[in-house]
């Protein structure tokens, strides 16, 4: 594990050389991730690693990509998607056009999950899913809609557990150990880089999903992100966070009501 003073030096130098601020990220999580890439790339001296980060922009980009990537999967937490299917989509169906924002979408598995739910509810044609992440590398993966074939059994199980009734393989074509999801799903997605640390609201949305991203932020940055979501969410719209995340300490009491059992809130005023 790198030392705390080394982590602070890394944070300060990255900000000084590139203007990217890791200072608001959870220190414990950031320390684990920086240590991982330090060891993965065979460094034994921290200042050799830091020098390469500072003076090799391509390596700096790789480090940021490695640090900011989040683990995800299709229909992760099936009980959440069951709530979306049965309780949220019927409300969104009353709108003439539906805008959703996946913030911190990573490699896009949850974006495709939502597109499948919208398609099955007959809502995809009048929906648009904005999928954003700070990490350009994972966005490229998400845009392609290509995932390992070996994951489909698990994803299919998740889909069924979420209430899915179709044959999951109808949504993709398998080829050489990978699958590519159908064009009618990707046609309703817009992928773009967006930094929750520094960027602003860019539209009004009927649902915002940012699941298992805020756990990597410190309290101040969590509050900033939730304020950004509040600013971007229409009245009666829905905000979905991860299982260990909450708006409880960031938003005035009474502005949102929480759906039973899941980390989903509806904006009521």
C-alpha positions as CSV (number, residue, x, y, z in Angstrom):
1,X,0.0,0.0,0.0
2,X,1.4,3.4,-0.8
3,X,1.7,5.8,2.1
4,X,-0.8,8.6,2.9
5,X,1.8,11.3,2.2
6,X,2.5,9.7,-1.2
7,X,-1.2,9.7,-2.0
8,X,-1.5,13.4,-1.1
9,X,1.5,14.1,-3.4
10,X,-0.1,12.2,-6.2
11,X,-3.4,14.2,-5.7
12,X,-1.6,17.5,-5.6
13,X,0.7,16.8,-8.6
14,X,-2.1,15.5,-10.8
15,X,-4.1,18.7,-10.0
16,X,-1.1,20.9,-10.7
17,X,-0.1,19.3,-14.0
18,X,-3.5,18.4,-15.4
19,X,-6.1,20.2,-13.5
20,X,-7.9,17.0,-12.5
21,X,-8.9,17.0,-8.9
22,X,-8.9,13.7,-7.1
23,X,-9.1,15.5,-3.7
24,X,-12.8,14.9,-3.3
25,X,-12.6,11.1,-3.9
26,X,-12.8,8.8,-0.9
27,X,-9.2,8.5,0.3
28,X,-9.4,4.8,1.2
29,X,-10.8,3.9,-2.2
30,X,-8.4,6.1,-4.1
31,X,-5.5,4.7,-2.1
32,X,-6.5,1.1,-3.0
33,X,-6.8,2.0,-6.7
34,X,-3.6,4.0,-7.0
35,X,-1.7,1.2,-5.2
36,X,-3.3,-1.4,-7.6
37,X,-2.0,0.3,-10.7
38,X,1.4,1.1,-9.1
39,X,1.9,-2.6,-8.5
40,X,0.2,-3.8,-11.7
41,X,2.6,-1.7,-13.8
42,X,5.7,-3.1,-11.9
43,X,6.8,0.0,-10.0
44,X,8.9,-0.4,-6.9
45,X,9.6,3.3,-6.3
46,X,6.7,5.7,-5.8
47,X,8.5,8.7,-7.3
48,X,9.3,6.8,-10.5
49,X,5.6,6.1,-10.8
50,X,4.7,9.8,-10.1
51,X,7.3,11.0,-12.6
52,X,5.8,8.9,-15.3
53,X,2.3,10.2,-14.5
54,X,3.5,13.8,-14.6
55,X,5.6,13.7,-17.8
56,X,3.8,11.1,-19.9
57,X,0.3,12.3,-20.8
58,X,-0.7,8.9,-22.3
59,X,0.3,7.1,-19.1
60,X,-1.6,9.7,-17.0
61,X,-4.7,9.0,-19.1
62,X,-4.3,5.3,-18.5
63,X,-4.0,5.9,-14.7
64,X,-7.1,8.0,-14.6
65,X,-9.0,5.4,-16.7
66,X,-7.9,2.6,-14.3
67,X,-8.8,4.6,-11.2
68,X,-12.2,5.8,-12.4
69,X,-13.6,2.5,-13.8
70,X,-16.4,1.0,-11.8
71,X,-17.5,-2.6,-11.6
72,X,-20.9,-3.2,-13.2
73,X,-23.2,-5.9,-14.7
74,X,-26.5,-6.2,-16.5
75,X,-29.6,-6.1,-14.3
76,X,-27.4,-5.7,-11.3
77,X,-29.6,-6.1,-8.1
78,X,-32.6,-7.6,-9.9
79,X,-35.0,-6.4,-7.2
80,X,-34.1,-2.9,-8.2
81,X,-35.0,-3.6,-11.9
82,X,-38.3,-5.2,-10.7
83,X,-39.2,-2.0,-9.0
84,X,-38.3,0.0,-12.2
85,X,-40.4,-2.4,-14.3
86,X,-43.5,-2.6,-12.1
87,X,-43.6,0.8,-10.4
88,X,-41.5,3.4,-12.2
89,X,-42.1,2.7,-15.9
90,X,-45.9,2.9,-15.6
91,X,-45.5,6.4,-14.2
92,X,-43.0,7.4,-16.9
93,X,-45.4,6.0,-19.5
94,X,-47.7,8.9,-18.9
95,X,-45.2,11.3,-20.4
96,X,-45.0,12.1,-24.1
97,X,-41.2,11.8,-24.2
98,X,-38.9,10.2,-21.6
99,X,-35.4,11.4,-20.8
100,X,-33.1,9.2,-18.6
101,X,-29.6,9.9,-17.4
102,X,-27.1,7.2,-16.4
103,X,-24.4,9.1,-14.6
104,X,-21.2,7.2,-14.2
105,X,-22.4,4.6,-16.7
106,X,-19.0,2.7,-16.8
107,X,-19.0,0.1,-19.6
108,X,-22.7,0.4,-20.1
109,X,-24.3,-2.8,-18.9
110,X,-26.9,-1.0,-16.9
111,X,-27.7,1.3,-19.8
112,X,-28.5,-1.7,-22.0
113,X,-30.5,-3.2,-19.1
114,X,-32.7,0.0,-19.0
115,X,-33.1,0.0,-22.8
116,X,-34.4,-3.6,-22.6
117,X,-36.9,-2.7,-19.9
118,X,-38.1,0.3,-21.9
119,X,-38.5,-1.8,-25.0
120,X,-40.5,-4.4,-23.2
121,X,-42.8,-1.7,-21.8
122,X,-43.3,-0.3,-25.3
123,X,-41.6,3.0,-24.3
124,X,-38.2,2.8,-26.1
125,X,-39.3,4.6,-29.2
126,X,-40.2,7.7,-27.2
127,X,-37.2,7.6,-24.9
128,X,-33.7,8.8,-25.0
129,X,-31.0,7.5,-22.6
130,X,-28.1,9.8,-21.9
131,X,-25.1,7.8,-20.6
132,X,-22.1,9.7,-19.2
133,X,-18.8,8.8,-17.5
134,X,-15.6,10.6,-16.8
135,X,-13.7,7.7,-18.3
136,X,-13.4,7.8,-22.1
137,X,-12.1,4.3,-22.4
138,X,-15.3,2.7,-20.8
139,X,-17.5,5.0,-22.9
140,X,-16.0,3.5,-26.1
141,X,-16.8,0.0,-24.8
142,X,-20.4,1.1,-23.9
143,X,-21.0,2.7,-27.3
144,X,-20.1,-0.6,-29.1
145,X,-22.5,-2.7,-27.1
146,X,-20.1,-5.6,-27.2
147,X,-19.7,-7.8,-24.1
148,X,-18.2,-11.2,-23.4
149,X,-20.4,-14.2,-24.2
150,X,-19.3,-15.9,-21.0
151,X,-21.2,-13.3,-19.0
152,X,-24.6,-13.9,-20.7
153,X,-25.6,-16.8,-18.5
154,X,-25.3,-14.6,-15.4
155,X,-26.9,-11.6,-17.1
156,X,-29.8,-13.8,-18.3
157,X,-30.4,-15.1,-14.7
158,X,-30.4,-11.5,-13.5
159,X,-32.8,-10.5,-16.2
160,X,-35.2,-13.3,-15.3
161,X,-35.0,-12.5,-11.6
162,X,-35.9,-8.9,-12.5
163,X,-39.2,-10.2,-14.0
164,X,-38.0,-10.6,-17.6
165,X,-40.2,-13.0,-19.6
166,X,-38.5,-13.0,-23.0
167,X,-35.6,-15.1,-24.3
168,X,-32.6,-12.9,-23.3
169,X,-30.6,-14.0,-26.3
170,X,-33.1,-12.2,-28.6
171,X,-31.4,-9.0,-27.6
172,X,-28.0,-9.8,-29.0
173,X,-26.0,-11.6,-31.7
174,X,-23.2,-13.9,-30.5
175,X,-20.0,-14.1,-32.5
176,X,-16.4,-15.4,-31.6
177,X,-16.8,-15.3,-27.8
178,X,-18.5,-11.9,-27.7
179,X,-22.1,-10.7,-28.1
180,X,-23.3,-7.4,-29.8
181,X,-26.5,-6.0,-28.5
182,X,-29.1,-5.0,-31.1
183,X,-29.0,-1.7,-32.9
184,X,-32.6,-0.8,-31.9
185,X,-31.3,-0.5,-28.3
186,X,-28.1,1.5,-29.1
187,X,-30.1,3.9,-31.4
188,X,-31.8,5.4,-28.3
189,X,-28.6,6.1,-26.4
190,X,-26.3,9.1,-26.3
191,X,-22.9,8.6,-24.8
192,X,-20.8,11.5,-23.6
193,X,-18.0,12.4,-21.2
194,X,-19.2,14.2,-18.0
195,X,-17.3,14.8,-14.8
196,X,-19.5,14.8,-11.7
197,X,-16.7,16.7,-9.8
198,X,-16.7,19.8,-12.1
199,X,-19.4,19.7,-14.8
200,X,-22.9,21.1,-14.7
201,X,-26.4,20.1,-15.5
202,X,-27.1,19.7,-19.2
203,X,-30.8,18.8,-19.5
204,X,-33.9,18.0,-17.5
205,X,-34.6,14.3,-16.9
206,X,-37.5,12.1,-15.9
207,X,-35.1,9.6,-14.2
208,X,-31.5,9.7,-13.1
209,X,-29.5,6.6,-12.3
210,X,-26.1,6.9,-10.5
211,X,-25.7,3.5,-8.8
212,X,-22.6,2.6,-6.8
213,X,-20.6,5.7,-7.9
214,X,-21.0,8.1,-5.0
215,X,-19.4,5.6,-2.6
216,X,-16.1,6.6,-4.2
217,X,-16.6,10.3,-3.3
218,X,-16.2,12.1,0.0
219,X,-19.2,13.7,1.7
220,X,-18.8,17.1,0.1
221,X,-18.6,15.7,-3.4
222,X,-21.5,13.4,-2.7
223,X,-23.6,16.5,-1.7
224,X,-22.4,18.3,-4.9
225,X,-23.4,15.4,-7.1
226,X,-26.8,15.0,-5.5
227,X,-27.4,18.7,-5.8
228,X,-26.6,18.4,-9.5
229,X,-29.1,15.5,-9.8
230,X,-31.7,17.5,-8.0
231,X,-31.2,20.5,-10.4
232,X,-31.4,18.1,-13.4
233,X,-34.5,16.1,-12.3
234,X,-38.1,17.1,-13.2
235,X,-40.8,17.2,-10.6
236,X,-42.2,13.7,-10.1
237,X,-39.0,12.3,-11.6
238,X,-37.0,9.5,-10.1
239,X,-33.5,9.3,-8.7
240,X,-31.9,5.9,-8.3
241,X,-28.7,5.4,-6.2
242,X,-26.7,2.3,-5.1
243,X,-27.5,0.1,-2.1
244,X,-25.1,2.0,0.2
245,X,-25.9,5.5,-1.0
246,X,-28.5,8.0,0.2
247,X,-29.8,11.5,-0.3
248,X,-30.7,11.8,3.4
249,X,-28.0,14.3,4.4
250,X,-27.9,16.2,1.1
251,X,-31.5,17.2,0.3
252,X,-34.1,19.1,2.4
253,X,-36.6,16.8,4.1
254,X,-39.9,16.6,2.3
255,X,-38.6,17.3,-1.2
256,X,-38.4,13.6,-2.1
257,X,-40.2,10.5,-1.1
258,X,-38.4,7.1,-1.0
259,X,-39.9,4.1,-2.7
260,X,-40.3,1.1,-0.4
261,X,-37.2,-1.2,0.1
262,X,-35.0,0.3,-2.7
263,X,-32.7,3.3,-3.0
264,X,-35.0,5.1,-5.3
265,X,-36.5,8.5,-4.6
266,X,-39.3,10.5,-6.3
267,X,-39.1,14.2,-6.4
268,X,-42.4,15.5,-5.1
269,X,-41.7,19.3,-5.1
